[in-house]
Amino acid sequence: MTARRSLALAGAGALLAQWTPAAAAVLPQAASTLGISTRLPSDRGVLLSFDDGPHPQGTPAVLEALDRAGVPAVFFVSGEQVARHPGLVREIAGANHEVAAHGYRHQTRRQWSRALLADDTRRALDTIATVTGVSPRLYRPPHGVFTVSGLRLIRALGLEPLLWSKWGRDWRSAATTSTIAADATTRLRAGDVVLLHDADHYGADGSWRATTAALPLIVERIAAAGLEVASVRRGYEARELALTI
């Protein structure tokens, strides 16, 4: 093997190692290798999670749907939207849903330096804590993209990275109530984390409407599978994330 070819392969290997987490949300085995949770321990619980809010119309509609169903959720909020709509984040927390961090700016982190990511994450945490009085413990990056260095930083900041095992693909203009419910609940298992969106800031205009309409059907299908919508807790002995049921 020539020196040039060896150097090329080494460079490709380093690039793969840096970019592998970008596929973590799509390839569960990649997430598992890196210790990024896509599912949580549970006997029969399923976690509903919402990204990209708060949104002046979408978030209240989703909160109302969750309240009618009597189920909890985790909201991964974007710091820039929290700054614009702080009252909505207080409503999320006041309804006993968990407020988690989705970064400050909604941009893919693939080419961000460690310093830039640290500044963005701390800004998001400070903004959320100022509004709610509680510092988030969960983190999900925009588009589910981690880099190796970014993952190390998030953990160094005391945050638990959490991706998803099911998604409603509800940010698309083609998504409907039926497709969202089907994508979110097909082959559902205990411990699944379902990704939905309560905002259209970064997706198709008005996409939150179909998500809100799909929620009763999603909750119904979870129950039909013999499962329950659950919230997140830390195991007292293992000190690891788990679902409440």
N, C-alpha and C positions, 0 to 999 in steps of 0.2 A: 504494500500500500504506500502510495507516495505521501510525502510530507504535506503537500497541498490538500490531498484528499482527506488525510487524517485531521487536518485543521478544519476543513469544511464540515466533517462529521461531528467534530467536537462542538463547533459553533451551532450546528443544528440541534445537537443534544441539549446544549445550554438554553437555546431558544425554546425548545419543547418543554423543558423543565420550568421555564418562566411562564409559558403560556398555557400549560396543561390545565390550571384551575379555571381558565376561561370556559372550558367545556364542562365544568362541574355540574352546572344546572341541567345539562342535556345528557351527560353520561354519569349516572349515579356511581359507577365504579371509580371514576376519577375523583369524585367528591369523597368517597369512602377512603381511598388511598391517602388523601390529604387531611382526613379527619374532619371534613365539613359535613355537618348533619343535613340530610335531606328528609329524614324521617325522625321521629322521636319515640322513645320507649313508651308503650301503652298496651293495655289489654284490649281496649275497645275504643279508644279515643282517636279523633281526627281533628287536626288543627286547621282552622280557616285563617288565612292571612291576606292582607290587602296592602298593595304597594302604591306609591306615587302621590298620595294625598298629603295634606287635606285639600279638599276641593269644595268650593262654596255650595254646589248643588249635589255632587256625587256623595260626599261624606255624610251629610244629613240623611240622604235617602238610604244609604247602606246602614247607618246606625238605626234608622227606624225599622228596616227589614230585620236586622239582627234582634232588635228589641221585641218585635212581634213574634219571632221564632224562639226567643228566650235563650239565645246562644252567645257565647263569647267569641272574640277574635283577637288577632294581633294586627296592628296597623304599623307598617313600616313607612314612616313619614319622611318626606324630603325636607331638609332644613330650610331651603329657600321658600317652600310653601308654608311651612310653619310660621316663618317670619311674616308672611302675607296674611295668614288666617289663624292667628293664635287662639282665638276663641273656639274654633273647631277642634283643635287639639285638646283643649280643656274639656270639651264635650266628650271626646273619645275616652279620655281618662276618667271623667266623671261617670261614664256609663260602665266602668270597671273592665274596659278592654285594655289590653297591654299596648303601650306606645313604644315602638322600636325605631331604630335609626336606619335610614336609607341614604345616608350621605347628605351633604348640603346641596351640592349641585348635582343634577341628574345627568351625569356624563359617565361613559364607560371608562374604567380606570386602567385599561391595558397599558397606556403609555405614560401614566402619571409617575412622577418621582415619589419617593417615600416622603419627602418633605411636603409635597403638595397634597398627598393623601392624608398625612397627619393633620395638616392645617384644615382641610375640608372636614375630616371626621370630628375633630375637636370643636369646630365651629357648629356642626350639626348637634353634637352632644350638648354644648353650652346653650344653644337656642332652645332645644327641647326641654332641658332641665329648668331653664328660666321660666318657660311657659307652664310646665306641669309640676315643677317642684321635685321631680324624680328623674334621675339619670337612667337612660335606657340600658338594658343589659343584652339585648339582641341586636344583631347587625346583618343587613342584607344589602349588598352593593347594587347599584343600578344595573339592570340587565343580567344580574347574577354573575358578574365577571369578577373573579379574583386573580391576582398575580401572587406568586409565592411570597415576594417581599411584602405585598399588601396584606396578605393573610397573617403573616407574622406580626405586622404592626397592629392590626385589629385585635389580635389576641393579647398583645402587649398592653393595649389600652383597657384590657379587662372585659372586652366584648365577646359574646358568643356568636360565631357566624352560623346563620341558618338559611339554607336554600329551600328547595321544595321537591316533592315527589310527584305531585299532580298540578296541572295548571288548566285554567279555563280558556286560555288563549283569547281573553276577552278584550285585549287592546286593539284587535283588528277590526277594520270597518266591516268585514264579512261576518263577524261573530254575531250569533243570535242567542236568544234565551236557551233554545234547545241545544245548540252546539256547545255553549259554555257549560251547561249542566252535564252534558255527556262527557266532554273532555275532562271535567273536574272530578267525575265520580266513577268512570269506567275502571273496573278491576280494583276497586277501593279496598284498602286493608287498614287494620288498626295501626296507628302511628303515622299515617300519611299526613303530609303537610300540603295544603292546597293553596296555590297562588291565584289571587284575583286582584282586581284594581278598583278602587273607589274614586278614581280621577281619570280625566282625559288630557291632563297637561302634556303628556308625552306619548299619547296614543291617539286613536281615531276619535274625532270630535263626537262627543255624546256617548262614547262607548260604555260609560258607567251605567247608563239606563238599562242596557241588556243585562249587565251584571246584577243590578238590583233586582230585576225581574226574575233572574235565574236563581237567586238565593233561596226562596222557599222550596224550589224543586231540588236544589242541592242538599238542603237540610233533610228533606223528605227521603232522598235516596240514601243518605248516610244512615238514617234510622232504619230504612228497609234492608240495609246490609247488616243489621244487627250492631251498628256502631253508634257513637255519640260524638257530638261536637264538644271539644274539650279546650281548656286553657293550658298554659305552660307553667310549670313549677320547677324548682330545683329539688332533686332527691336529697333528703336530709343526710343520708349516709354516704352516698357516692358523690354528692354535690355536683350532679350532672343534670342537664335539662331532661325533663320528662313531661308527659301529659298528665292531667289530673285524674284520668280514669283509664 
